[in-house]
Amino acid sequence: MAQSLARAVPRETPELAVSPFLLAETGPVAVRLAALGVPRRLRAGDLVMRQGEISGSLYIVASGRLRLSLLRPDGGERVLGYAEPGASVGETACVDRAARAATAVAVIDSEVLAVSREVLLAAARTDPELLLEVARRVAHKQHVLHLHLALDALSARERMVLLLTHLADAHGEPGPDGLVRLRLQLGVDDLAAIVGLTRVTASRELSRLVAEGVLLKQRRSFVVRDRPALRRLTAAVAV
């Protein structure tokens, strides 16, 4: 069962790997790692792991999407990113058995593969590349955290244009009308949570970009109207 689910994990999703806010993994080692997992089905809103808990497993997304977030000391939530098929969460706690550093929740109906520490170490005795893959993923998560630290030093406008460029590059679908629509539908609250802004501030910055002709509001989502202009704005951001 686990192997059949592992085969469902995309082997080539190069666009998804562009954005640090959208975690996805591909390649033969990723497939072998997924093959070690025990399947677990989730409904939207189900908890995969909770910040502060102790656990010895990592979870690989076979289908669906997870939201990875951090609870701040002031009680607020910071969304670290979204895990797409092939991505994993909980690698660090799986390796060092420390408390979970973040919370992961299914955004939509999803399926994950739970890989225990014992199963991972046993498989690594004959396939050491598995541990190298896990180490690489842990390092990638550190880069994501560093990016979030850097975001806090940016203005609200800079945070928003940087995020929108990442999302357009990773999930943008150019249409015949020249507009770039995002496959990942995120509302103002979601966008604000990712870059550490209030809903009011995020909404103000998005409205400014609409007024400048960079974005277009369509129903409850935003569409990139002028992608070159958005990239020029992002190029000026010092990150």
N, C-alpha and C positions, 0 to 999 in steps of 0.2 A: 504493500500500500504506500509506504513512504517513498519507495523508488518511483512509483508511477507519478506521485505528486512532484517529485524532484524533476522529472522529465518535463513537467509543465512549466517550470521556471524558465523564463526566456534566456537564451544563450547570447543573444545579440540585441541589446537595447542601448546603443551608444549615446543617444540623446539624453536618456535618463541620468547618465553618469555626469552630465555637464554641471548640474547644480548641486552644491553641498546641502541645500535644503531638501533635496529629493534623493534619498538614498536608494541605490540599486546596484546589484553586483551581477557580473556575468562571467563566463569562462568555464573551462573543464573542472577546475578545482572547486569552484562554487557549486557545480552540479554534484560533485562527489561529497561535498560537505552536506548539501541538502539531502542526499541519499541516506544519511545517518539518522535523520529526524523521524520522530513519531508524529503523525498528523493530528491536528486539533482544529476543529471548525469553530468559527466565531461569527457572532452576529454583530451588526453595527453597535458600538457602544461597549462591547465586552472588553474587559481588562485582560491584557496579556501579561504585564508585569507592573509592579507598583514601586515607586521610589522608596527606598529605605528597607525593603524586604530582603531577606537572604534566600538565595536560590543558586543552584548549580547548573542551570541550563541556559542556553541561548536559543533564540527563536528566529527561524528563517521564514520570510513571507513567501508562500507558494502562490497565493492569489489574493487580490484585494489590496488594502492599504492600511497602514498603521500610522498613528500620530504619536510622535515622541516628544514628551514635554518635561519640563523641570519646574517643581514647585519652589518658589522663592521664599526667603525668610519672611517677607512682608505678606505672604499669603497669595500673591499673584502667581500666574502661570506664564511660563515662557515656552513657546513651542519651538523645539529644536529642529524639527524637520518631519518629513513624511517618508515612511519606508515602503518602497514599491516591491513587486515580485522579484525575488532574488536577494534582496537586502536582508540583513539580520539585525537583531537588537539583543542587548544583554550579554555581549561577548565578555566584557571586563569582569562582571560578577561571576560568569561561568568559569573563568580562569582563576581568579584570586579568591572567590567565595566571599567577597565583601558585599556590603549592602548595595542594592540597586541604586544607581545614580540618577535614574530618570524613570518616568512612567510611560508605558506604551498601551494605547487603546486602539481597537479596530474602528476605523472611520466608516467603513462599509462592510458588508458581509465578506469575510475573509477566511483564509486557511493558512495556518502556520505549521511549521515542522519544528518540534522541540528536540534539541540535541543536548543530551546530558553531558556533563564533564567527563564522566566515566567512559561513556561511549566514544567521545571525541578523543580522549587520550589513548584508548585501546586501538582505535583506527589509526591514530598518528604513529603508532609503532611501526607500521608497515607503509604508511603514507605521510611522511613528515611535512609535506607541502600543506597539509590541512592546518597545522599550527601556524605556519607562515601566513596562510590566508587569514586566519583569525587575528593574528598580530597586525596585519595590514589594515583590517577593518577597524581595530581598536585605534590605530594611528589616524585613520580617516576621521573617526569620531572626534579625536582631539583637534583636528583641523577645523571641524565644524564648530566646536566650542570656542576656538580662537577667533573664528569669524564673528561669532556672536559677541565676544568681548570687543572686537573692533567696531562692530555696529553701534555699540553704546556710545562711542566717541563721535559718531556721525550725526549730522542734522537729520530731522525727520524726512526731509525731501530726499537726501542722499540714501537713507535706508530704504525708502520706498522704490526709488529707481533701480537700486542694486537688486532688490528682491524681484522686481518685475522683469528685469532683464534675465535673471537666472531662470525664472519660471517660463518666460517666452522661449528661451533657448532649449529648455528641457522638455517642455510640454506644449510648445506652440505649434499650431496647425495653420500654415498660411493658406488663405482662401483665394479664389479667383478675383475677389473684390479687393485684394491687397491687405485685408485685415488678418491679424494673427490671433486666433482664438486659442484659449488654454483648455487642454483636455482635462486638467485638474481644476475643478470648480471650487474656488475659494472666495468666501465672502469678505466683507470689510473686517469683521471681527477676526477671521482667520489670518488675514494679511497683517493686521495690527499685532496679533499675538506672536507671530514669527519674528518680527523685528523690534519688539518691545515698545510699541506705541499704544496710546489709548485709542479707542475707536474714533473719538472726535478728531484727534490729530491725524490719524490715518485717512479718514474720510476727507479732511480738508486738503491733504496733499494729493489724494487721488483726484479731487475736484479741480485742483490747479492743473494737473496733467491733462485732464479732459479739456479744460479751457484753452490750454496751449496746443491742443490738437494731437497730443502724443497718444492719448487713450480715447476710447469711446465707450460709453456706458450702454450696455445692452441687457435689459431686464435686471437680474440681480448680480450680474458679473461684468467684468471689464474686458475689453478687447484692445489689443495693441493696434493703434491706427497708423502710427509712424515708427516703425522699428528702427530705422537708422537714427532718428532723433533720440529715441530711448537709449540706444547704444552710445551716442555721443555724450548724453548726460551721465551715463555710467562710467565712461572713460575718464571723466573728471573726478570721480570718487577715489579718494586715497585709501585703498584697502589692499 
